[in-house]
């Protein structure tokens, strides 16, 4: 049993790769800052940009995950996301790549039950 319980933590190839590159970028940038090496700061910044772009590319290739929990059979980090080619509802990365999801699958906007707008007293009394 995991310390986090029985939940989908979203471990994916895109997530692990992006995290590793991001940690490397932070280490290079931090060490360069401590050592007063300007080229190393630029290298750390460039590695951070590479981390974002590689993670985005892997997500679009199906090695990431859609928002929200997945079925338990898809929790392994080796499972590809078959819906990535069409795009995910509400996904900024998919929209930036030009993958539009039909509006029928997106959640409907509006106040949630118990929201402050619904609980506020009416002024029309």
WOMOLIN-V506297 format. One line per field, one symbol per residue. ss: DSSP state (H for helix, E for strand, C for the rest). burial: # if it has 24 or more other ideal C-beta (glycine too) atoms within 12 Angstrom, else .. Layout:
BEGIN
ss = ???
burial = ???
END
This chain:
BEGIN
ss = CCCCCCCCCCCCHHHHHHHHHHHHHHHHHHHHHHHCCHHHHHHHHHHHHHHHHHHHHHHHHHHCCCCCCCCHHHCCCCCCCCCCCCCCCCCHHHHHCCCCCCHHHCCCCCCCCCCHHHHCCCCCC
burial = .......#.######.##..##..#..##..............#..##..##.###.###.#####...#........#.#.##..##..#.##....#.#........................
END
